[in-house]
Amino acid sequence: MVETRINEDNGSTTIVLKPNNSASWSSNMKIAGSLTFIIIYTSSYYVLHGVWLIFPFAALSVSFLFICLYLRVRANLNTEVITFDETTVVVERGRYHAEKSWRYHRLWTKIFVKKPTTRGYPKQVFICSHGKELELGSFLNKKDKEILIKALKNVVYA
């Protein structure tokens, strides 16, 4: 998701980048809960028939499901905020707050797009200053990368 905000008072532009979340946490928990119910129900059936060794593996699979779900939802909280002022460009990354921040002088900053080497992959957007590169929106899909490129063109060439 790409969201552009323009502050008319001071002329700064902020571009917020977030990954697409296909489902909310509550809907993910509903799906995981229903799968947990099915796994426990079927493993209980086998335990009642004497195959007790299936129960630890069922618990292990449910634990693995919840760990994977948690890690995926946590990764979807990543956010990048790009702020363009009159003199600076600031890129901030983090989940709930800015964990990492990069500050560039606007006149010395270049934004360029690399075409993918493999067909079907999205383009890569980089910000470069003084020989150092930083990829922007690495988690975005193809459509959102195109929106980001248009937004950056509007900010840089406006």
N, CA, C and O of each residue as an XYZ file, in Angstrom:
632
protein
N       0.842     -1.154      0.000
C       0.000      0.000      0.000
C       0.900      1.234      0.000
O       1.849      1.318      0.779
N       0.600      2.170     -0.862
C       1.354      3.411     -0.974
C       0.401      4.559     -0.708
O      -0.627      4.689     -1.372
N       0.743      5.389      0.264
C      -0.102      6.525      0.624
C       0.750      7.783      0.588
O       1.810      7.841      1.212
N       0.278      8.803     -0.153
C       1.023     10.050     -0.297
C       0.269     11.172      0.398
O      -0.931     11.354      0.191
N       0.993     11.923      1.227
C       0.409     13.076      1.924
C       1.255     14.301      1.613
O       2.480     14.268      1.728
N       0.587     15.386      1.217
C       1.284     16.632      0.917
C       0.842     17.669      1.935
O      -0.350     17.932      2.093
N       1.820     18.261      2.629
C       1.542     19.315      3.599
C       1.641     20.652      2.873
O       2.731     21.062      2.473
N       0.521     21.324      2.704
C       0.488     22.585      1.963
C       1.167     23.719      2.722
O       1.634     24.673      2.099
N       1.235     23.643      4.047
C       1.804     24.730      4.841
C       3.304     24.883      4.617
O       3.783     25.984      4.349
N       4.043     23.788      4.725
C       5.495     23.881      4.585
C       6.027     23.236      3.302
O       7.234     23.269      3.063
N       5.166     22.656      2.481
C       5.577     22.089      1.203
C       6.235     20.729      1.282
O       6.816     20.270      0.299
N       6.158     20.075      2.425
C       6.765     18.753      2.543
C       5.802     17.676      2.054
O       4.583     17.837      2.108
N       6.373     16.589      1.581
C       5.590     15.452      1.091
C       6.030     14.213      1.841
O       7.223     13.981      2.037
N       5.047     13.411      2.263
C       5.321     12.176      2.975
C       4.708     11.019      2.200
O       3.533     11.062      1.835
N       5.501      9.992      1.953
C       5.028      8.779      1.292
C       5.162      7.640      2.298
O       6.254      7.371      2.797
N       4.042      6.971      2.594
C       4.021      5.874      3.555
C       3.858      4.566      2.789
O       2.935      4.424      1.988
N       4.756      3.609      3.035
C       4.734      2.312      2.356
C       4.446      1.223      3.380
O       5.122      1.135      4.405
N       3.453      0.401      3.106
C       3.110     -0.736      3.962
C       2.828     -1.943      3.086
O       2.323     -1.786      1.974
N       3.143     -3.155      3.559
C       2.801     -4.356      2.785
C       1.300     -4.599      2.801
O       0.598     -4.159      3.712
N       0.821     -5.296      1.796
C      -0.602     -5.633      1.739
C      -0.926     -6.701      2.778
O      -0.238     -7.717      2.874
N      -1.965     -6.464      3.545
C      -2.441     -7.448      4.519
C      -3.718     -8.051      3.961
O      -4.741     -7.372      3.863
N      -3.660     -9.312      3.599
C      -4.818     -9.954      3.000
C      -5.899    -10.253      4.023
O      -7.076    -10.343      3.673
N      -5.516    -10.409      5.279
C      -6.485    -10.724      6.328
C      -6.056    -10.065      7.631
O      -4.868     -9.860      7.879
N      -7.035     -9.739      8.452
C      -6.735     -9.129      9.746
C      -6.296    -10.207     10.738
O      -6.383    -11.401     10.452
N      -5.827     -9.771     11.899
C      -5.381    -10.706     12.922
C      -6.539    -11.572     13.393
O      -6.362    -12.771     13.607
N      -7.723    -10.986     13.558
C      -8.868    -11.765     14.054
C      -9.306    -12.826     13.051
O      -9.644    -13.941     13.449
N      -9.308    -12.506     11.766
C      -9.688    -13.524     10.782
C      -8.616    -14.625     10.686
O      -8.946    -15.793     10.480
N      -7.350    -14.255     10.834
C      -6.291    -15.274     10.877
C      -6.466    -16.192     12.073
O      -6.257    -17.400     11.966
N      -6.852    -15.624     13.221
C      -7.066    -16.438     14.425
C      -8.271    -17.372     14.264
O      -8.264    -18.493     14.774
N      -9.297    -16.909     13.557
C     -10.458    -17.768     13.307
C     -10.068    -18.977     12.451
O     -10.468    -20.103     12.744
N      -9.300    -18.744     11.410
C      -8.856    -19.823     10.539
C      -7.938    -20.782     11.307
O      -8.089    -22.001     11.213
N      -6.987    -20.227     12.067
C      -6.073    -21.070     12.836
C      -6.823    -21.838     13.919
O      -6.501    -22.993     14.198
N      -7.825    -21.200     14.535
C      -8.626    -21.877     15.550
C      -9.421    -23.035     14.984
O      -9.527    -24.091     15.607
N      -9.987    -22.833     13.787
C     -10.754    -23.923     13.175
C      -9.836    -25.080     12.769
O     -10.208    -26.245     12.917
N      -8.642    -24.768     12.259
C      -7.686    -25.836     11.938
C      -7.225    -26.558     13.200
O      -7.041    -27.775     13.189
N      -7.038    -25.815     14.280
C      -6.663    -26.427     15.560
C      -7.748    -27.367     16.051
O      -7.457    -28.460     16.537
N      -9.008    -26.941     15.925
C     -10.124    -27.784     16.346
C     -10.158    -29.086     15.544
O     -10.358    -30.162     16.107
N      -9.963    -28.985     14.237
C      -9.976    -30.177     13.384
C      -8.827    -31.111     13.753
O      -9.022    -32.323     13.838
N      -7.638    -30.565     13.971
C      -6.478    -31.390     14.313
C      -6.683    -32.079     15.657
O      -6.401    -33.271     15.788
N      -7.167    -31.348     16.654
C      -7.377    -31.948     17.979
C      -8.490    -32.986     17.934
O      -8.389    -34.034     18.572
N      -9.540    -32.702     17.192
C     -10.652    -33.651     17.090
C     -10.206    -34.973     16.460
O     -10.507    -36.048     16.979
N      -9.487    -34.885     15.342
C      -9.056    -36.120     14.672
C      -7.989    -36.852     15.482
O      -7.993    -38.082     15.537
N      -7.075    -36.110     16.110
C      -6.055    -36.791     16.916
C      -6.674    -37.416     18.168
O      -6.198    -38.454     18.629
N      -7.719    -36.810     18.723
C      -8.408    -37.410     19.881
C      -9.059    -38.735     19.494
O      -9.076    -39.680     20.282
N      -9.589    -38.795     18.289
C     -10.194    -40.029     17.800
C      -9.157    -41.155     17.790
O      -9.423    -42.268     18.244
N      -7.967    -40.840     17.263
C      -6.921    -41.865     17.191
C      -6.377    -42.217     18.580
O      -6.028    -43.369     18.839
N      -6.306    -41.220     19.473
C      -5.843    -41.492     20.839
C      -6.811    -42.435     21.541
O      -6.376    -43.329     22.266
N      -8.120    -42.253     21.340
C      -9.118    -43.134     21.949
C      -9.029    -44.559     21.407
O      -9.444    -45.502     22.081
N      -8.497    -44.724     20.210
C      -8.321    -46.048     19.625
C      -6.930    -46.624     19.877
O      -6.554    -47.634     19.282
N      -6.162    -45.974     20.767
C      -4.896    -46.547     21.187
C      -3.664    -46.024     20.484
O      -2.554    -46.432     20.825
N      -3.814    -45.141     19.521
C      -2.645    -44.599     18.835
C      -2.290    -43.266     19.510
O      -2.498    -42.195     18.939
N      -1.754    -43.352     20.727
C      -1.503    -42.163     21.530
C      -0.329    -41.328     21.019
O      -0.216    -40.151     21.362
N       0.530    -41.912     20.219
C       1.715    -41.208     19.739
C       1.366    -40.065     18.761
O       2.207    -39.206     18.495
N       0.164    -40.055     18.241
C      -0.231    -39.003     17.311
C      -0.460    -37.672     18.017
O      -0.342    -36.618     17.392
N      -0.783    -37.700     19.303
C      -1.135    -36.481     20.024
C       0.034    -35.488     20.144
O      -0.190    -34.299     19.919
N       1.253    -35.898     20.481
C       2.364    -34.933     20.522
C       2.656    -34.304     19.155
O       3.006    -33.127     19.075
N       2.514    -35.083     18.092
C       2.745    -34.534     16.760
C       1.647    -33.564     16.351
O       1.903    -32.599     15.631
N       0.432    -33.817     16.804
C      -0.656    -32.881     16.542
C      -0.404    -31.562     17.269
O      -0.615    -30.485     16.710
N       0.048    -31.655     18.517
C       0.371    -30.443     19.281
C       1.536    -29.695     18.634
O       1.555    -28.465     18.604
N       2.484    -30.432     18.129
C       3.622    -29.813     17.444
C       3.178    -29.087     16.173
O       3.648    -27.984     15.893
N       2.284    -29.694     15.411
C       1.805    -29.047     14.177
C       0.982    -27.796     14.488
O       1.071    -26.804     13.765
N       0.186    -27.834     15.554
C      -0.587    -26.641     15.943
C       0.360    -25.533     16.396
O       0.156    -24.367     16.056
N       1.385    -25.883     17.153
C       2.370    -24.888     17.594
C       3.088    -24.276     16.405
O       3.285    -23.062     16.357
N       3.479    -25.100     15.447
C       4.147    -24.619     14.243
C       3.243    -23.673     13.454
O       3.710    -22.662     12.929
N       1.954    -23.996     13.369
C       0.990    -23.142     12.668
C       0.913    -21.763     13.316
O       0.943    -20.753     12.612
N       0.816    -21.703     14.628
C       0.698    -20.424     15.312
C       2.001    -19.617     15.253
O       1.962    -18.390     15.161
N       3.139    -20.289     15.305
C       4.413    -19.576     15.194
C       4.565    -18.957     13.805
O       4.965    -17.800     13.679
N       4.251    -19.718     12.779
C       4.334    -19.194     11.405
C       3.368    -18.042     11.189
O       3.715    -17.046     10.556
N       2.176    -18.174     11.706
C       1.175    -17.109     11.581
C       1.648    -15.839     12.290
O       1.515    -14.740     11.751
N       2.193    -15.986     13.482
C       2.693    -14.827     14.229
C       3.824    -14.134     13.468
O       3.834    -12.908     13.363
N       4.773    -14.903     12.940
C       5.894    -14.314     12.215
C       5.442    -13.600     10.950
O       5.985    -12.553     10.598
N       4.447    -14.163     10.263
C       3.947    -13.520      9.046
C       3.223    -12.210      9.351
O       3.416    -11.211      8.658
N       2.396    -12.221     10.385
C       1.674    -11.000     10.757
C       2.657     -9.938     11.245
O       2.481     -8.752     10.965
N       3.689    -10.361     11.974
C       4.696     -9.418     12.457
C       5.465     -8.787     11.289
O       5.781     -7.598     11.320
N       5.757     -9.578     10.275
C       6.462     -9.048      9.104
C       5.582     -8.073      8.327
O       6.094     -7.153      7.690
N       4.273     -8.263      8.371
C       3.365     -7.360      7.670
C       3.189     -6.026      8.377
O       2.515     -5.140      7.851
N       3.771     -5.862      9.543
C       3.709     -4.581     10.238
C       4.818     -3.629      9.812
O       4.824     -2.468     10.220
N       5.758     -4.105      8.995
C       6.847     -3.247      8.532
C       6.287     -2.040      7.790
O       5.363     -2.158      6.986
N       6.860     -0.892      8.072
C       6.420      0.351      7.443
C       7.640      1.174      7.074
O       8.621      1.220      7.817
N       7.572      1.824      5.921
C       8.600      2.773      5.511
C       7.935      4.115      5.292
O       6.883      4.200      4.659
N       8.548      5.163      5.816
C       8.037      6.525      5.645
C       9.140      7.341      4.990
O      10.250      7.440      5.511
N       8.818      7.925      3.839
C       9.770      8.754      3.096
C       9.245     10.181      3.146
O       8.132     10.451      2.693
N      10.043     11.100      3.697
C       9.618     12.494      3.844
C      10.555     13.385      3.039
O      11.774     13.341      3.203
N       9.964     14.190      2.170
C      10.711     15.137      1.349
C      10.438     16.549      1.874
O       9.301     17.022      1.841
N      11.506     17.227      2.365
C      11.425     18.632      2.751
C      12.069     19.457      1.653
O      12.388     18.947      0.580
N      12.256     20.741      1.934
C      12.939     21.593      0.964
C      14.406     21.221      0.831
O      14.979     21.326     -0.253
N      15.023     20.785      1.938
C      16.460     20.527      1.916
C      16.841     19.080      2.207
O      17.969     18.682      1.916
N      15.937     18.278      2.774
C      16.312     16.920      3.174
C      15.311     15.883      2.686
O      14.151     16.179      2.397
N      15.805     14.672      2.608
C      14.978     13.498      2.362
C      15.250     12.546      3.522
O      16.398     12.177      3.771
N      14.201     12.152      4.227
C      14.350     11.272      5.378
C      13.592      9.978      5.098
O      12.417     10.004      4.731
N      14.278      8.841      5.276
C      13.663      7.522      5.130
C      13.690      6.864      6.504
O      14.750      6.735      7.116
N      12.517      6.447      6.987
C      12.405      5.801      8.293
C      11.752      4.443      8.118
O      10.784      4.296      7.372
N      12.296      3.444      8.819
C      11.747      2.090      8.777
C      11.472      1.606     10.191
O      12.184      1.956     11.132
N      10.431      0.796     10.325
C      10.138      0.214     11.627
C       8.777     -0.448     11.623
O       8.095     -0.492     10.599
N       8.383     -0.968     12.792
C       7.080     -1.602     12.922
C       6.085     -0.661     13.584
O       5.098     -0.265     12.964
N       6.334     -0.305     14.824
C       5.432      0.577     15.562
C       5.960      1.999     15.623
O       5.189      2.943     15.791
N       7.266      2.155     15.489
C       7.917      3.461     15.470
C       9.160      3.342     14.599
O       9.516      2.250     14.154
N       9.810      4.461     14.361
C      10.991      4.455     13.494
C      12.149      3.760     14.199
O      12.714      4.297     15.151
N      12.504      2.558     13.728
C      13.617      1.802     14.305
C      14.942      2.167     13.642
O      15.991      2.159     14.286
N      14.885      2.486     12.347
C      16.073      2.918     11.605
C      15.706      4.160     10.816
O      14.573      4.312     10.360
N      16.676      5.040     10.661
C      16.413      6.283      9.947
C      17.637      6.662      9.118
O      18.772      6.511      9.570
N      17.401      7.149      7.918
C      18.452      7.633      7.025
C      18.084      9.051      6.603
O      16.934      9.314      6.248
N      19.037      9.954      6.638
C      18.802     11.347      6.271
C      19.734     11.701      5.120
O      20.942     11.479      5.202
N      19.174     12.248      4.053
C      19.944     12.626      2.878
C      19.706     14.097      2.564
O      18.627     14.633      2.818
N      20.725     14.738      2.010
C      20.558     16.103      1.522
C      19.846     16.012      0.175
O      20.255     15.235     -0.687
N      18.805     16.781     -0.012
C      17.941     16.619     -1.185
C      18.673     16.889     -2.501
O      18.410     16.220     -3.500
N      19.572     17.843     -2.513
C      20.264     18.163     -3.763
C      21.236     17.076     -4.189
O      21.535     16.954     -5.377
N      21.744     16.273     -3.235
C      22.711     15.231     -3.538
C      22.070     13.857     -3.665
O      22.768     12.852     -3.798
N      20.777     13.814     -3.624
C      20.069     12.536     -3.629
C      19.534     12.221     -5.016
O      18.966     13.078     -5.693
N      19.729     10.966     -5.423
C      19.164     10.478     -6.685
C      18.219      9.325     -6.370
O      18.479      8.515     -5.480
N      17.135      9.266     -7.107
C      16.221      8.128     -7.009
C      16.226      7.458     -8.365
O      15.972      8.106     -9.380
N      16.516      6.158     -8.393
C      16.539      5.461     -9.676
C      15.844      4.113     -9.553
O      15.700      3.544     -8.470
N      15.425      3.636    -10.706
C      14.664      2.389    -10.798
C      15.489      1.391    -11.604
O      15.944      1.687    -12.709
N      15.673      0.207    -11.032
C      16.363     -0.877    -11.745
C      15.325     -1.838    -12.296
O      14.409     -2.265    -11.593
N      15.484     -2.158    -13.540
C      14.597     -3.150    -14.141
C      14.976     -4.532    -13.618
O      16.148     -4.791    -13.346
N      13.994     -5.419    -13.476
C      14.302     -6.755    -12.942
C      15.102     -7.580    -13.939
O      14.932     -7.455    -15.152
N      15.974     -8.421    -13.407
C      16.744     -9.311    -14.279
C      15.917    -10.521    -14.681
O      16.151    -11.111    -15.736
N      14.954    -10.894    -13.853
C      14.075    -12.026    -14.133
C      12.711    -11.513    -14.555
O      12.135    -10.640    -13.904
N      12.206    -12.053    -15.634
C      10.922    -11.630    -16.166
C       9.794    -11.948    -15.169
O       9.734    -13.044    -14.611
N       8.909    -10.974    -14.960
C       7.786    -11.169    -14.060
C       8.013    -10.607    -12.666
O       7.061    -10.459    -11.899
N       9.257    -10.292    -12.325
C       9.555     -9.718    -11.019
C       9.319     -8.211    -11.062
O       9.402     -7.605    -12.130
N       9.026     -7.599     -9.914
C       8.817     -6.141     -9.922
C      10.139     -5.386    -10.025
O      11.213     -5.926     -9.759
N      10.024     -4.127    -10.417
C      11.195     -3.263    -10.486
C      11.690     -2.966     -9.079
O      10.957     -3.126     -8.104
N      12.941     -2.530     -8.987
C      13.510     -2.146     -7.704
C      13.726     -0.644     -7.697
O      14.253     -0.085     -8.659
N      13.320      0.012     -6.616
C      13.454      1.456     -6.478
C      14.526      1.725     -5.422
O      14.463      1.200     -4.311
N      15.516      2.555     -5.786
C      16.620      2.865     -4.893
C      16.736      4.359     -4.692
O      16.412      5.148     -5.580
N      17.201      4.737     -3.515
C      17.601      6.115     -3.251
C      19.108      6.062     -3.031
O      19.603      5.199     -2.306
N      19.830      6.977     -3.651
C      21.292      6.920     -3.644
C      21.850      8.296     -3.306
O      21.387      9.315     -3.820
N      22.846      8.306     -2.438
C      23.537      9.546     -2.105
C      24.926      9.200     -1.605
O      25.087      8.322     -0.758
N      25.933      9.892     -2.129
C      27.329      9.700     -1.741
C      27.764      8.235     -1.855
O      28.486      7.733     -0.993
N      27.335      7.564     -2.896
C      27.763      6.194     -3.172
C      27.061      5.114     -2.373
O      27.410      3.941     -2.500
N      26.082      5.472     -1.554
C      25.359      4.482     -0.772
C      23.935      4.362     -1.298
O      23.262      5.360     -1.556
N      23.492      3.109     -1.452
C      22.150      2.827     -1.973
C      21.265      2.279     -0.871
O      21.732      1.595      0.040
N      19.963      2.592     -0.968
C      18.966      2.059     -0.052
C      17.731      1.726     -0.879
O      17.175      2.586     -1.561
N      17.308      0.455     -0.806
C      16.128      0.048     -1.568
C      14.866      0.495     -0.830
O      14.750      0.342      0.386
N      13.932      1.048     -1.591
C      12.664      1.513     -1.042
C      11.563      0.526     -1.398
O      11.481      0.080     -2.543
N      10.725      0.183     -0.443
C       9.558     -0.653     -0.704
C       9.886     -2.035     -1.209
O       9.243     -2.513     -2.143
N      10.864     -2.690     -0.623
C      11.239     -4.028     -1.091
C      10.112     -5.038     -0.894
O      10.103     -6.079     -1.550
N       9.178     -4.755     -0.016
C       8.064     -5.663      0.275
C       6.832     -5.392     -0.574
O       5.832     -6.097     -0.439
N       6.877     -4.390     -1.443
C       5.712     -4.038     -2.258
C       5.569     -4.971     -3.459
O       6.555     -5.511     -3.961
N       4.332     -5.151     -3.912
C       4.094     -5.954     -5.109
C       4.280     -5.081     -6.357
O       4.590     -3.894     -6.253
N       4.092     -5.672     -7.509
C       4.360     -4.999     -8.783
C       3.506     -3.738     -8.970
O       4.004     -2.688     -9.377
N       2.230     -3.867     -8.669
C       1.296     -2.738     -8.841
C       1.641     -1.585     -7.897
O       1.624     -0.420     -8.294
N       1.952     -1.921     -6.655
C       2.290     -0.883     -5.688
C       3.631     -0.227     -6.003
O       3.818      0.956     -5.719
N       4.562     -0.973     -6.581
C       5.838     -0.375     -6.990
C       5.625      0.667     -8.083
O       6.278      1.711     -8.092
N       4.704      0.376     -9.009
C       4.402      1.351    -10.064
C       3.784      2.613     -9.460
O       4.096      3.723     -9.889
N       2.912      2.445     -8.471
C       2.311      3.601     -7.782
C       3.395      4.397     -7.068
O       3.376      5.628     -7.090
N       4.347      3.700     -6.432
C       5.453      4.370     -5.757
C       6.301      5.154     -6.741
O       6.696      6.284     -6.456
N       6.585      4.572     -7.888
C       7.404      5.260     -8.891
C       6.712      6.527     -9.377
O       7.353      7.566     -9.538
N       5.394      6.443     -9.614
C       4.647      7.647    -10.026
C       4.644      8.706     -8.942
O       4.794      9.893     -9.233
N       4.472      8.288     -7.685
C       4.468      9.236     -6.575
C       5.829      9.912     -6.436
O       5.904     11.116     -6.192
N       6.897      9.143     -6.591
C       8.235      9.728     -6.497
C       8.505     10.687     -7.649
O       9.144     11.721     -7.454
N       8.027     10.358     -8.847
C       8.183     11.266     -9.983
C       7.439     12.586     -9.732
O       7.945     13.664    -10.045
N       6.236     12.483     -9.165
C       5.470     13.701     -8.871
C       6.178     14.569     -7.825
O       6.130     15.796     -7.910
N       6.820     13.957     -6.861
C       7.501     14.719     -5.821
C       8.793     15.335     -6.345
O       9.072     16.505     -6.086
N       9.574     14.562     -7.072
C      10.877     15.019     -7.526
C      10.748     16.070     -8.637
O      11.472     17.066     -8.638
N       9.828     15.847     -9.580
C       9.730     16.745    -10.733
C       8.673     17.833    -10.562
O       8.431     18.594    -11.499
N       8.041     17.927     -9.399
C       7.009     18.958     -9.203
C       7.628     20.286     -8.849
O       6.913     21.267     -8.649
